Amino acid sequence: MNEELLQASGFEPCAAPPPGWGNKAGTIYTRMLPQGRAYVRCLPDGPGMVEAFVGSWKQPDAYCRGKVQNVEQLLWLLA
């Protein structure tokens, strides 16, 4: 997973980070999903590493952090 794949699948850079996530390093991407707004950032920890959530950062409806191969896997983890 990388930023180019996120953008190719409809994620856009987030102009204003979600509340509570403003101090996180890296570009934050967002996209509306059927279950709510999703936020994703690629982590500097290694290739394919991401952190993502749906809804509120403080009480997310879905959350994942780890190595993700592609956008389909990311969307499945956030479903």
Backbone atoms as SQL, in Angstrom:
CREATE TABLE atoms (id INTEGER PRIMARY KEY, chain TEXT, resi INTEGER, resn TEXT, atom TEXT, x REAL, y REAL, z REAL);
INSERT INTO atoms VALUES
  (1, 'A', 1, 'MET', 'N', 0.848, -1.172, 0.000),
  (2, 'A', 1, 'MET', 'CA', 0.000, 0.000, 0.000),
  (3, 'A', 1, 'MET', 'C', 0.892, 1.232, 0.000),
  (4, 'A', 2, 'ASN', 'N', 0.518, 2.185, -0.833),
  (5, 'A', 2, 'ASN', 'CA', 1.236, 3.449, -0.869),
  (6, 'A', 2, 'ASN', 'C', 0.259, 4.559, -1.234),
  (7, 'A', 3, 'GLU', 'N', 0.749, 5.779, -1.197),
  (8, 'A', 3, 'GLU', 'CA', -0.122, 6.926, -1.433),
  (9, 'A', 3, 'GLU', 'C', -0.677, 6.948, -2.852),
  (10, 'A', 4, 'GLU', 'N', 0.089, 6.471, -3.812),
  (11, 'A', 4, 'GLU', 'CA', -0.392, 6.446, -5.202),
  (12, 'A', 4, 'GLU', 'C', -1.590, 5.505, -5.345),
  (13, 'A', 5, 'LEU', 'N', -1.534, 4.348, -4.684),
  (14, 'A', 5, 'LEU', 'CA', -2.663, 3.414, -4.734),
  (15, 'A', 5, 'LEU', 'C', -3.893, 4.006, -4.057),
  (16, 'A', 6, 'LEU', 'N', -3.687, 4.699, -2.946),
  (17, 'A', 6, 'LEU', 'CA', -4.815, 5.339, -2.269),
  (18, 'A', 6, 'LEU', 'C', -5.490, 6.346, -3.189),
  (19, 'A', 7, 'GLN', 'N', -4.698, 7.197, -3.822),
  (20, 'A', 7, 'GLN', 'CA', -5.268, 8.214, -4.700),
  (21, 'A', 7, 'GLN', 'C', -5.946, 7.593, -5.914),
  (22, 'A', 8, 'ALA', 'N', -5.371, 6.534, -6.454),
  (23, 'A', 8, 'ALA', 'CA', -5.960, 5.870, -7.617),
  (24, 'A', 8, 'ALA', 'C', -7.302, 5.230, -7.282),
  (25, 'A', 9, 'SER', 'N', -7.533, 4.933, -6.005),
  (26, 'A', 9, 'SER', 'CA', -8.792, 4.280, -5.616),
  (27, 'A', 9, 'SER', 'C', -9.786, 5.254, -4.997),
  (28, 'A', 10, 'GLY', 'N', -9.566, 6.542, -5.174),
  (29, 'A', 10, 'GLY', 'CA', -10.560, 7.515, -4.740),
  (30, 'A', 10, 'GLY', 'C', -10.283, 8.199, -3.418),
  (31, 'A', 11, 'PHE', 'N', -9.215, 7.858, -2.740),
  (32, 'A', 11, 'PHE', 'CA', -8.849, 8.582, -1.528),
  (33, 'A', 11, 'PHE', 'C', -8.210, 9.900, -1.940),
  (34, 'A', 12, 'GLU', 'N', -8.522, 10.955, -1.201),
  (35, 'A', 12, 'GLU', 'CA', -7.985, 12.272, -1.488),
  (36, 'A', 12, 'GLU', 'C', -7.244, 12.799, -0.272),
  (37, 'A', 13, 'PRO', 'N', -6.212, 13.620, -0.477),
  (38, 'A', 13, 'PRO', 'CA', -5.542, 14.223, 0.670),
  (39, 'A', 13, 'PRO', 'C', -6.556, 15.019, 1.493),
  (40, 'A', 14, 'CYS', 'N', -6.471, 14.889, 2.780),
  (41, 'A', 14, 'CYS', 'CA', -7.396, 15.535, 3.707),
  (42, 'A', 14, 'CYS', 'C', -6.855, 16.922, 4.050),
  (43, 'A', 15, 'ALA', 'N', -7.609, 17.963, 3.711),
  (44, 'A', 15, 'ALA', 'CA', -7.164, 19.336, 3.947),
  (45, 'A', 15, 'ALA', 'C', -7.035, 19.642, 5.432),
  (46, 'A', 16, 'ALA', 'N', -7.959, 19.146, 6.234),
  (47, 'A', 16, 'ALA', 'CA', -7.923, 19.361, 7.685),
  (48, 'A', 16, 'ALA', 'C', -7.987, 17.998, 8.359),
  (49, 'A', 17, 'PRO', 'N', -6.961, 17.632, 9.130),
  (50, 'A', 17, 'PRO', 'CA', -6.975, 16.312, 9.768),
  (51, 'A', 17, 'PRO', 'C', -8.151, 16.166, 10.724),
  (52, 'A', 18, 'PRO', 'N', -8.620, 14.947, 10.921),
  (53, 'A', 18, 'PRO', 'CA', -9.735, 14.736, 11.842),
  (54, 'A', 18, 'PRO', 'C', -9.331, 15.113, 13.267),
  (55, 'A', 19, 'PRO', 'N', -10.272, 15.550, 14.097),
  (56, 'A', 19, 'PRO', 'CA', -9.951, 15.915, 15.477),
  (57, 'A', 19, 'PRO', 'C', -9.207, 14.792, 16.190),
  (58, 'A', 20, 'GLY', 'N', -8.105, 15.134, 16.835),
  (59, 'A', 20, 'GLY', 'CA', -7.311, 14.158, 17.561),
  (60, 'A', 20, 'GLY', 'C', -6.218, 13.510, 16.735),
  (61, 'A', 21, 'TRP', 'N', -6.208, 13.766, 15.432),
  (62, 'A', 21, 'TRP', 'CA', -5.220, 13.138, 14.560),
  (63, 'A', 21, 'TRP', 'C', -4.315, 14.176, 13.926),
  (64, 'A', 22, 'GLY', 'N', -4.415, 15.414, 14.391),
  (65, 'A', 22, 'GLY', 'CA', -3.656, 16.503, 13.800),
  (66, 'A', 22, 'GLY', 'C', -2.168, 16.440, 14.053),
  (67, 'A', 23, 'ASN', 'N', -1.742, 15.744, 15.092),
  (68, 'A', 23, 'ASN', 'CA', -0.315, 15.673, 15.406),
  (69, 'A', 23, 'ASN', 'C', 0.362, 14.467, 14.783),
  (70, 'A', 24, 'LYS', 'N', -0.327, 13.739, 13.946),
  (71, 'A', 24, 'LYS', 'CA', 0.241, 12.562, 13.293),
  (72, 'A', 24, 'LYS', 'C', 1.055, 12.977, 12.069),
  (73, 'A', 25, 'ALA', 'N', 2.220, 12.388, 11.911),
  (74, 'A', 25, 'ALA', 'CA', 3.082, 12.701, 10.768),
  (75, 'A', 25, 'ALA', 'C', 2.558, 12.029, 9.505),
  (76, 'A', 26, 'GLY', 'N', 2.809, 12.646, 8.381),
  (77, 'A', 26, 'GLY', 'CA', 2.425, 12.057, 7.103),
  (78, 'A', 26, 'GLY', 'C', 1.125, 12.618, 6.580),
  (79, 'A', 27, 'THR', 'N', 0.925, 12.447, 5.289),
  (80, 'A', 27, 'THR', 'CA', -0.296, 12.916, 4.648),
  (81, 'A', 27, 'THR', 'C', -1.453, 12.012, 5.030),
  (82, 'A', 28, 'ILE', 'N', -2.555, 12.623, 5.365),
  (83, 'A', 28, 'ILE', 'CA', -3.765, 11.880, 5.718),
  (84, 'A', 28, 'ILE', 'C', -4.699, 11.914, 4.511),
  (85, 'A', 29, 'TYR', 'N', -5.223, 10.750, 4.155),
  (86, 'A', 29, 'TYR', 'CA', -6.143, 10.622, 3.029),
  (87, 'A', 29, 'TYR', 'C', -7.522, 10.275, 3.550),
  (88, 'A', 30, 'THR', 'N', -8.538, 10.683, 2.809),
  (89, 'A', 30, 'THR', 'CA', -9.911, 10.431, 3.235),
  (90, 'A', 30, 'THR', 'C', -10.771, 10.012, 2.049),
  (91, 'A', 31, 'ARG', 'N', -11.821, 9.293, 2.386),
  (92, 'A', 31, 'ARG', 'CA', -12.787, 8.846, 1.379),
  (93, 'A', 31, 'ARG', 'C', -14.056, 8.448, 2.112),
  (94, 'A', 32, 'MET', 'N', -15.197, 8.769, 1.539),
  (95, 'A', 32, 'MET', 'CA', -16.465, 8.361, 2.130),
  (96, 'A', 32, 'MET', 'C', -16.734, 6.913, 1.748),
  (97, 'A', 33, 'LEU', 'N', -17.013, 6.092, 2.756),
  (98, 'A', 33, 'LEU', 'CA', -17.371, 4.685, 2.552),
  (99, 'A', 33, 'LEU', 'C', -18.817, 4.497, 2.984),
  (100, 'A', 34, 'PRO', 'N', -19.453, 3.393, 2.637),
  (101, 'A', 34, 'PRO', 'CA', -20.839, 3.173, 3.063),
  (102, 'A', 34, 'PRO', 'C', -21.014, 3.247, 4.584),
  (103, 'A', 35, 'GLN', 'N', -19.988, 2.855, 5.338),
  (104, 'A', 35, 'GLN', 'CA', -20.089, 2.851, 6.799),
  (105, 'A', 35, 'GLN', 'C', -19.641, 4.165, 7.439),
  (106, 'A', 36, 'GLY', 'N', -19.214, 5.149, 6.630),
  (107, 'A', 36, 'GLY', 'CA', -18.803, 6.446, 7.155),
  (108, 'A', 36, 'GLY', 'C', -17.521, 6.927, 6.510),
  (109, 'A', 37, 'ARG', 'N', -17.049, 8.079, 6.950),
  (110, 'A', 37, 'ARG', 'CA', -15.816, 8.645, 6.404),
  (111, 'A', 37, 'ARG', 'C', -14.611, 7.891, 6.937),
  (112, 'A', 38, 'ALA', 'N', -13.727, 7.487, 6.012),
  (113, 'A', 38, 'ALA', 'CA', -12.502, 6.775, 6.376),
  (114, 'A', 38, 'ALA', 'C', -11.310, 7.719, 6.256),
  (115, 'A', 39, 'TYR', 'N', -10.350, 7.530, 7.156),
  (116, 'A', 39, 'TYR', 'CA', -9.103, 8.299, 7.157),
  (117, 'A', 39, 'TYR', 'C', -7.949, 7.304, 7.166),
  (118, 'A', 40, 'VAL', 'N', -6.937, 7.572, 6.341),
  (119, 'A', 40, 'VAL', 'CA', -5.804, 6.657, 6.211),
  (120, 'A', 40, 'VAL', 'C', -4.518, 7.467, 6.126),
  (121, 'A', 41, 'ARG', 'N', -3.462, 6.947, 6.729),
  (122, 'A', 41, 'ARG', 'CA', -2.133, 7.517, 6.506),
  (123, 'A', 41, 'ARG', 'C', -1.140, 6.386, 6.357),
  (124, 'A', 42, 'CYS', 'N', -0.197, 6.556, 5.457),
  (125, 'A', 42, 'CYS', 'CA', 0.871, 5.586, 5.277),
  (126, 'A', 42, 'CYS', 'C', 1.922, 5.855, 6.349),
  (127, 'A', 43, 'LEU', 'N', 2.361, 4.796, 7.004),
  (128, 'A', 43, 'LEU', 'CA', 3.316, 4.923, 8.105),
  (129, 'A', 43, 'LEU', 'C', 4.746, 4.798, 7.599),
  (130, 'A', 44, 'PRO', 'N', 5.673, 5.505, 8.242),
  (131, 'A', 44, 'PRO', 'CA', 7.072, 5.401, 7.845),
  (132, 'A', 44, 'PRO', 'C', 7.734, 4.124, 8.368),
  (133, 'A', 45, 'ASP', 'N', 6.972, 3.267, 9.044),
  (134, 'A', 45, 'ASP', 'CA', 7.518, 2.050, 9.656),
  (135, 'A', 45, 'ASP', 'C', 7.994, 1.022, 8.635),
  (136, 'A', 46, 'GLY', 'N', 7.543, 1.134, 7.414),
  (137, 'A', 46, 'GLY', 'CA', 7.944, 0.181, 6.390),
  (138, 'A', 46, 'GLY', 'C', 6.970, 0.178, 5.238),
  (139, 'A', 47, 'PRO', 'N', 7.339, -0.445, 4.121),
  (140, 'A', 47, 'PRO', 'CA', 6.465, -0.493, 2.954),
  (141, 'A', 47, 'PRO', 'C', 5.133, -1.174, 3.269),
  (142, 'A', 48, 'GLY', 'N', 4.057, -0.531, 2.857),
  (143, 'A', 48, 'GLY', 'CA', 2.735, -1.108, 3.035),
  (144, 'A', 48, 'GLY', 'C', 2.100, -0.864, 4.390),
  (145, 'A', 49, 'MET', 'N', 2.813, -0.256, 5.321),
  (146, 'A', 49, 'MET', 'CA', 2.267, -0.028, 6.655),
  (147, 'A', 49, 'MET', 'C', 1.322, 1.170, 6.645),
  (148, 'A', 50, 'VAL', 'N', 0.120, 0.961, 7.172),
  (149, 'A', 50, 'VAL', 'CA', -0.865, 2.038, 7.236),
  (150, 'A', 50, 'VAL', 'C', -1.544, 2.053, 8.603),
  (151, 'A', 51, 'GLU', 'N', -2.151, 3.167, 8.889),
  (152, 'A', 51, 'GLU', 'CA', -3.065, 3.292, 10.020),
  (153, 'A', 51, 'GLU', 'C', -4.331, 3.903, 9.460),
  (154, 'A', 52, 'ALA', 'N', -5.470, 3.349, 9.805),
  (155, 'A', 52, 'ALA', 'CA', -6.719, 3.811, 9.221),
  (156, 'A', 52, 'ALA', 'C', -7.861, 3.634, 10.204),
  (157, 'A', 53, 'PHE', 'N', -8.868, 4.483, 10.054),
  (158, 'A', 53, 'PHE', 'CA', -10.072, 4.331, 10.867),
  (159, 'A', 53, 'PHE', 'C', -11.262, 4.906, 10.121),
  (160, 'A', 54, 'VAL', 'N', -12.446, 4.525, 10.594),
  (161, 'A', 54, 'VAL', 'CA', -13.700, 5.048, 10.063),
  (162, 'A', 54, 'VAL', 'C', -14.407, 5.760, 11.197),
  (163, 'A', 55, 'GLY', 'N', -14.911, 6.956, 10.908),
  (164, 'A', 55, 'GLY', 'CA', -15.675, 7.701, 11.899),
  (165, 'A', 55, 'GLY', 'C', -14.789, 8.597, 12.739),
  (166, 'A', 56, 'SER', 'N', -14.891, 8.459, 14.047),
  (167, 'A', 56, 'SER', 'CA', -14.172, 9.315, 14.991),
  (168, 'A', 56, 'SER', 'C', -12.889, 8.651, 15.465),
  (169, 'A', 57, 'TRP', 'N', -11.806, 9.410, 15.489),
  (170, 'A', 57, 'TRP', 'CA', -10.528, 8.878, 15.955),
  (171, 'A', 57, 'TRP', 'C', -10.618, 8.420, 17.409),
  (172, 'A', 58, 'LYS', 'N', -11.396, 9.119, 18.237),
  (173, 'A', 58, 'LYS', 'CA', -11.485, 8.775, 19.663),
  (174, 'A', 58, 'LYS', 'C', -12.361, 7.547, 19.898),
  (175, 'A', 59, 'GLN', 'N', -13.351, 7.348, 19.057),
  (176, 'A', 59, 'GLN', 'CA', -14.210, 6.161, 19.143),
  (177, 'A', 59, 'GLN', 'C', -14.522, 5.681, 17.732),
  (178, 'A', 60, 'PRO', 'N', -13.549, 5.060, 17.068),
  (179, 'A', 60, 'PRO', 'CA', -13.756, 4.670, 15.670),
  (180, 'A', 60, 'PRO', 'C', -14.766, 3.534, 15.515),
  (181, 'A', 61, 'ASP', 'N', -15.476, 3.574, 14.402),
  (182, 'A', 61, 'ASP', 'CA', -16.375, 2.470, 14.053),
  (183, 'A', 61, 'ASP', 'C', -15.560, 1.276, 13.569),
  (184, 'A', 62, 'ALA', 'N', -14.381, 1.547, 13.009),
  (185, 'A', 62, 'ALA', 'CA', -13.451, 0.502, 12.563),
  (186, 'A', 62, 'ALA', 'C', -12.045, 1.092, 12.625),
  (187, 'A', 63, 'TYR', 'N', -11.067, 0.245, 12.921),
  (188, 'A', 63, 'TYR', 'CA', -9.680, 0.707, 13.033),
  (189, 'A', 63, 'TYR', 'C', -8.748, -0.407, 12.578),
  (190, 'A', 64, 'CYS', 'N', -7.677, -0.032, 11.909),
  (191, 'A', 64, 'CYS', 'CA', -6.646, -1.013, 11.587),
  (192, 'A', 64, 'CYS', 'C', -5.295, -0.320, 11.522),
  (193, 'A', 65, 'ARG', 'N', -4.272, -1.050, 11.869),
  (194, 'A', 65, 'ARG', 'CA', -2.894, -0.580, 11.783),
  (195, 'A', 65, 'ARG', 'C', -2.042, -1.789, 11.436),
  (196, 'A', 66, 'GLY', 'N', -1.286, -1.688, 10.384),
  (197, 'A', 66, 'GLY', 'CA', -0.430, -2.795, 9.994),
  (198, 'A', 66, 'GLY', 'C', -0.141, -2.771, 8.511),
  (199, 'A', 67, 'LYS', 'N', 0.432, -3.864, 8.049),
  (200, 'A', 67, 'LYS', 'CA', 0.807, -3.977, 6.632),
  (201, 'A', 67, 'LYS', 'C', -0.428, -4.344, 5.816),
  (202, 'A', 68, 'VAL', 'N', -0.666, -3.561, 4.794),
  (203, 'A', 68, 'VAL', 'CA', -1.805, -3.776, 3.902),
  (204, 'A', 68, 'VAL', 'C', -1.261, -3.848, 2.486),
  (205, 'A', 69, 'GLN', 'N', -1.673, -4.865, 1.758),
  (206, 'A', 69, 'GLN', 'CA', -1.152, -5.097, 0.405),
  (207, 'A', 69, 'GLN', 'C', -1.808, -4.214, -0.652),
  (208, 'A', 70, 'ASN', 'N', -3.126, -3.991, -0.505),
  (209, 'A', 70, 'ASN', 'CA', -3.842, -3.248, -1.536),
  (210, 'A', 70, 'ASN', 'C', -5.072, -2.585, -0.933),
  (211, 'A', 71, 'VAL', 'N', -5.736, -1.766, -1.738),
  (212, 'A', 71, 'VAL', 'CA', -6.895, -1.020, -1.250),
  (213, 'A', 71, 'VAL', 'C', -8.050, -1.955, -0.918),
  (214, 'A', 72, 'GLU', 'N', -8.218, -3.019, -1.672),
  (215, 'A', 72, 'GLU', 'CA', -9.297, -3.966, -1.389),
  (216, 'A', 72, 'GLU', 'C', -9.147, -4.556, 0.009),
  (217, 'A', 73, 'GLN', 'N', -7.928, -4.902, 0.380),
  (218, 'A', 73, 'GLN', 'CA', -7.681, -5.428, 1.726),
  (219, 'A', 73, 'GLN', 'C', -7.972, -4.366, 2.789),
  (220, 'A', 74, 'LEU', 'N', -7.575, -3.134, 2.530),
  (221, 'A', 74, 'LEU', 'CA', -7.847, -2.037, 3.454),
  (222, 'A', 74, 'LEU', 'C', -9.348, -1.846, 3.640),
  (223, 'A', 75, 'LEU', 'N', -10.093, -1.817, 2.542),
  (224, 'A', 75, 'LEU', 'CA', -11.539, -1.643, 2.631),
  (225, 'A', 75, 'LEU', 'C', -12.193, -2.800, 3.359),
  (226, 'A', 76, 'TRP', 'N', -11.696, -4.005, 3.175),
  (227, 'A', 76, 'TRP', 'CA', -12.233, -5.171, 3.879),
  (228, 'A', 76, 'TRP', 'C', -11.980, -5.034, 5.383),
  (229, 'A', 77, 'LEU', 'N', -10.782, -4.582, 5.765),
  (230, 'A', 77, 'LEU', 'CA', -10.460, -4.397, 7.184),
  (231, 'A', 77, 'LEU', 'C', -11.304, -3.321, 7.837),
  (232, 'A', 78, 'LEU', 'N', -11.701, -2.334, 7.057),
  (233, 'A', 78, 'LEU', 'CA', -12.511, -1.233, 7.607),
  (234, 'A', 78, 'LEU', 'C', -14.010, -1.479, 7.525),
  (235, 'A', 79, 'ALA', 'N', -14.410, -2.579, 6.884),
  (236, 'A', 79, 'ALA', 'CA', -15.857, -2.857, 6.727),
  (237, 'A', 79, 'ALA', 'C', -16.470, -3.328, 8.030);
